[in-house]
Amino acid sequence: MLSIVIPTHQRTDLLQVCLQAVIRHAPAGTEIVVVDDASPGAAASAMAASFGVRVVRLDRQRGFAAAANAGIRASSGDIVEMLNDDTEVQPGWADAALRWFDDPNIGVVAPLVLAWPDGRIIDSAGDRYYLGGIAGKRGHGQPLAARYLEPCRVFGASAAAGFYRRAALERVGLFPESFGSYFEDVDLAFRLNRAGYAAMYEPGARVLHHVSASYGRVSRRLLQRQSCNEELVFWRNLPSSTFREALPKHLAVLLGKALRRWDEGNLTPWLFGKVQALCDFQAVLRQRRELGTADHFSDWGVEATYWGSEEAGGILPALSADPG
C-alpha cells in the first residue's frame, strides 16, 4: 500500500489544491496523512479533515523534518511518498513510480518535479551531490528536454515529492529532525546509499511544484540553518577515503560561497551557520563512528565536480543556489 505524507504550515490555499489533485489521481486504497506543523488557528487541520484524510497536528512548529517523520510514523504503507503541500500531482504519477519497488534493491524513486504553473521548466529530476559539498537538483531551471525523459539511477530524491521504501527507512532511520528544514533529504540519501539502496529517477511520475512556497522565503535565520546543515551533511556522510580529493574542492566551494554571500549582504548568517556546525562536531564524529565503513562508494552517485554541469553554467550559480 502507498502512504502519502503531506507536511503543512499555514498555507491552506495550496494544501487544498494539493489534496484535490492527490485524491483525484491516487491509486485506490492510498493512505493520505496530513501533518499540520502547528499552523496558527485550526483552519489547516479542519480543511484537511474535510477531505476525509488523516490529520496529525503538532503542538509546536518543529520544521519539515520532524513533521515528515511524524507523518511517516503515523502511516502504515509499505511505500511512503513525501509530498510538499505546494505540489500538484499529475495523472498516473504514483503508478509510474511504484513499479520500481518490485526490485528489492530500490529504496527511493525520484519523480520528475516541474515548476508550476505550466511544467515547462524542471525543478528536480532527482537529487545530485558533488564531492566538494554541493547538493543540487538535477536539471533544475532547465527546459524539459529529451535527456530528462529516460529513467536513470540518481543520488537521491527531493523530499518535495520522493517515494521511499518503508523497510529502508526503518533500517537507516528517518529524516534528521535537528536539521529542521533544508538538506534533510540529502542526509537521508547518503544513509540509504550507504546501506546499499539505489535511487531511481522516473520521468513518468510528474509533479508540479510551487518552489519554496511551503515554508515561505529564506530568512536570515533559515539561511544560517541552511549553511549549518549543508556543512553537517558533508562531514557526517562523506567516507574518509574521499577526503584527499574532497577537502580541496570543499575549501574552494566555501570560498566561492563566502564571496557570493558577502556580495548579497548575507555573509554574517552564512558564517554563523558554519560556526554552529563546528560546535556540533562532537556529534558529527559520533555519527561517523556509528555509520562505520562505506562500501561501494562509487555506486552512490556522488559526482566528482560541478564544473561543466548542464545546470551550473559554471560554478557561481551552484555556489548561490538554495534548495527549494
C-alpha positions in Angstrom: 0.0 0.0 0.0 1.1 3.6 -0.7 1.0 6.2 2.1 1.3 9.9 1.1 2.6 12.2 3.9 2.0 15.9 3.4 3.6 18.3 6.0 1.9 21.7 6.0 2.2 25.0 7.8 -0.4 27.7 7.4 -0.8 27.6 3.6 -4.4 26.3 3.4 -4.9 27.6 -0.2 -2.0 25.5 -1.5 -2.9 22.5 0.6 -6.4 22.4 -0.7 -5.2 22.3 -4.3 -2.6 19.6 -3.4 -5.2 17.4 -1.7 -7.7 17.8 -4.6 -5.0 16.5 -7.0 -3.9 13.7 -4.8 -7.4 12.4 -4.2 -8.2 12.7 -7.9 -5.2 10.8 -9.1 -4.0 8.5 -6.3 -4.4 4.7 -6.7 -7.3 3.1 -4.9 -6.5 2.3 -1.3 -3.9 5.0 -0.9 -3.5 6.3 2.7 -3.2 10.1 3.0 -1.7 11.7 6.1 -1.5 15.5 6.5 0.8 16.7 9.3 -0.1 20.2 10.5 3.1 21.7 11.8 1.4 23.9 14.4 -0.3 26.3 11.9 -1.9 29.3 13.7 -5.5 28.5 14.4 -7.3 25.4 13.3 -8.0 26.2 9.6 -5.4 24.0 8.0 -6.3 20.9 10.1 -10.0 21.5 9.6 -9.7 21.9 5.9 -7.6 18.7 5.6 -10.0 16.8 7.7 -12.8 17.9 5.4 -11.2 15.7 2.7 -11.5 12.7 4.8 -7.8 12.2 5.3 -5.9 11.5 8.5 -4.7 14.7 10.2 -1.8 14.8 12.7 -1.3 18.2 14.4 2.0 19.0 16.1 1.8 21.0 19.4 4.6 23.4 18.2 6.2 24.2 14.9 9.1 21.8 14.6 10.1 22.2 10.9 9.8 20.0 7.9 11.9 17.0 9.0 10.1 16.5 12.3 6.7 17.0 10.6 7.7 14.5 7.9 8.8 11.9 10.5 5.6 12.3 12.4 3.6 11.5 9.3 5.8 8.5 8.4 5.3 7.1 11.9 1.5 7.7 11.7 1.2 6.0 8.3 1.3 2.3 7.5 2.0 1.8 3.8 5.0 -0.3 2.5 5.9 2.7 0.3 5.8 6.3 1.6 5.7 9.3 -0.6 6.7 12.6 1.0 4.8 15.4 -0.7 5.0 19.2 -0.2 1.8 21.0 0.3 2.6 23.3 -2.6 2.6 20.4 -5.2 0.1 19.1 -7.6 0.5 15.5 -8.7 -0.3 14.6 -12.3 -2.3 11.6 -13.6 -0.5 8.3 -13.3 2.3 9.7 -11.2 2.1 7.1 -8.5 1.8 4.0 -10.7 4.9 5.1 -12.7 7.0 5.4 -9.6 5.6 2.3 -7.7 6.7 -0.1 -10.4 10.3 0.3 -9.4 9.7 -1.1 -6.0 9.3 -4.6 -7.4 13.1 -4.6 -7.2 14.1 -5.0 -3.5 17.3 -3.1 -4.1 15.4 0.1 -5.0 14.9 2.2 -1.8 13.9 5.5 -3.4 12.2 6.8 -6.5 12.5 10.4 -7.6 9.7 11.8 -9.7 10.0 14.5 -12.4 9.2 17.6 -10.4 8.3 20.5 -12.7 7.9 24.2 -11.9 4.4 25.5 -11.5 2.3 26.6 -13.4 2.9 25.1 -16.9 5.5 22.5 -16.2 7.9 23.6 -18.9 10.8 24.1 -16.5 12.4 21.4 -14.4 12.5 21.9 -10.6 14.1 18.5 -10.0 14.8 15.3 -11.9 16.3 13.7 -8.9 19.0 15.0 -6.5 22.7 15.0 -7.1 25.7 15.6 -4.8 29.2 16.8 -5.7 32.3 15.8 -3.9 33.2 19.3 -2.9 30.0 19.6 -0.8 27.4 21.0 -3.2 23.9 19.4 -3.2 21.9 20.2 -6.3 18.7 19.3 -8.1 19.3 17.5 -11.3 18.1 19.6 -14.2 17.0 22.5 -12.0 16.0 25.6 -14.0 16.4 23.8 -17.3 13.7 23.4 -20.0 12.2 19.9 -20.2 14.3 18.2 -22.8 14.8 14.6 -24.2 17.8 13.8 -21.8 15.4 14.1 -18.9 12.8 11.7 -20.3 14.7 8.5 -19.6 14.8 6.7 -16.2 18.2 6.5 -14.6 19.9 6.0 -11.3 20.4 9.1 -9.3 21.9 10.1 -5.9 18.6 10.7 -4.2 15.2 12.3 -4.3 13.9 15.7 -3.3 11.7 15.3 -0.3 9.2 17.6 -2.1 7.9 14.5 -3.8 10.1 11.5 -3.2 8.9 7.9 -2.8 10.6 5.8 -0.1 10.5 2.1 0.8 9.4 1.9 4.5 11.7 -1.1 5.2 14.7 1.0 4.0 13.7 3.9 6.3 13.3 1.6 9.2 16.8 0.3 8.6 18.7 3.6 8.2 16.4 6.0 10.2 14.2 8.9 9.2 14.9 12.5 8.4 17.3 14.2 10.8 15.0 16.3 13.0 17.8 18.5 14.3 18.1 19.9 10.7 14.6 21.5 10.9 14.3 22.2 7.1 16.9 22.1 4.3 19.3 19.2 3.4 17.4 16.7 5.4 16.7 14.7 2.3 20.4 14.8 1.3 21.4 13.4 4.6 18.9 10.6 4.3 20.0 9.9 0.7 23.6 9.4 2.0 22.4 6.9 4.6 20.3 5.0 2.1 23.1 4.8 -0.4 25.5 3.6 2.3 23.0 0.8 3.2 23.0 -0.4 -0.4 19.7 1.0 -1.6 19.5 2.5 -5.1 17.6 5.6 -6.0 15.9 5.7 -9.4 14.6 8.7 -11.4 11.2 8.2 -13.1 10.1 10.8 -15.6 6.7 9.3 -16.0 5.9 10.3 -12.4 5.2 14.0 -12.8 4.5 16.6 -10.1 4.1 20.4 -10.3 5.8 22.4 -7.6 5.3 26.0 -6.4 9.0 26.1 -5.4 9.7 27.1 -1.8 6.2 28.2 -1.2 5.5 25.7 1.6 7.6 27.2 4.3 8.0 30.7 2.9 11.0 32.7 1.8 14.5 32.0 3.2 15.0 34.4 6.2 18.4 35.1 7.7 17.7 32.6 10.4 16.9 30.0 7.9 19.9 30.9 5.9 22.0 30.2 9.0 20.3 26.8 9.4 20.8 26.1 5.8 24.5 26.9 6.0 24.9 24.7 9.1 23.0 21.7 7.6 25.0 21.9 4.4 28.2 21.6 6.4 26.9 18.9 8.6 25.9 16.7 5.6 29.4 16.9 4.2 31.3 16.0 7.4 28.7 13.4 8.6 28.5 11.4 5.4 31.5 11.5 3.1 33.8 8.5 3.6 37.2 9.3 5.0 38.7 7.6 1.9 37.4 10.6 -0.2 38.8 13.4 1.9 42.1 13.7 0.0 40.1 14.6 -3.1 37.1 16.2 -1.5 38.7 18.6 1.0 40.5 20.9 -1.5 37.3 21.1 -3.5 35.3 21.8 -0.4 37.6 24.7 0.6 37.1 26.1 -2.9 33.4 25.8 -2.6 33.4 27.5 0.8 35.4 30.4 -0.5 33.1 30.8 -3.5 30.0 30.8 -1.4 31.5 33.2 1.1 32.2 35.7 -1.7 28.7 35.2 -3.0 27.0 35.7 0.4 29.2 38.8 1.0 28.0 40.2 -2.3 24.4 39.5 -1.3 24.8 41.0 2.1 24.2 37.6 3.8 27.7 36.8 4.9 27.0 37.0 8.6 24.2 34.4 8.9 26.2 32.1 6.5 29.3 32.3 8.7 27.2 31.8 11.9 25.9 28.6 10.3 29.4 27.3 9.7 30.3 28.1 13.3 27.2 26.3 14.5 28.2 23.3 12.5 31.7 23.4 14.1 30.1 23.5 17.6 28.2 20.3 16.6 31.4 18.5 15.6 31.5 16.0 18.5 28.1 14.8 17.4 29.3 14.6 13.8 32.3 12.4 14.9 29.9 10.2 16.9 27.7 9.7 13.9 30.6 8.8 11.7 31.6 6.1 14.1 28.1 4.8 14.2 27.9 4.7 10.4 31.0 2.6 10.1 32.8 1.9 6.8 31.4 2.9 3.4 31.3 0.1 0.8 30.7 0.6 -2.9 31.1 4.4 -2.7 31.4 4.5 -6.5 27.8 3.4 -6.7 26.4 6.2 -4.6 26.1 8.7 -7.4 28.3 11.3 -5.8 29.9 13.3 -8.6 33.5 14.5 -8.7 32.9 18.1 -9.8 30.2 20.6 -10.5 32.2 22.3 -13.2 30.7 21.6 -16.7 27.3 20.5 -15.3 24.4 21.4 -17.5 22.7 23.0 -14.5 25.7 25.1 -13.5 26.7 27.1 -16.5 29.8 27.5 -14.4 30.4 27.2 -10.7 28.9 30.5 -9.5 25.2 29.6 -9.9 25.8 26.5 -7.9 27.5 28.4 -5.1 24.5 30.6 -4.6 21.8 28.1 -5.1 19.3 27.3 -2.3 17.2 24.2 -2.2 13.5 24.7 -2.8 
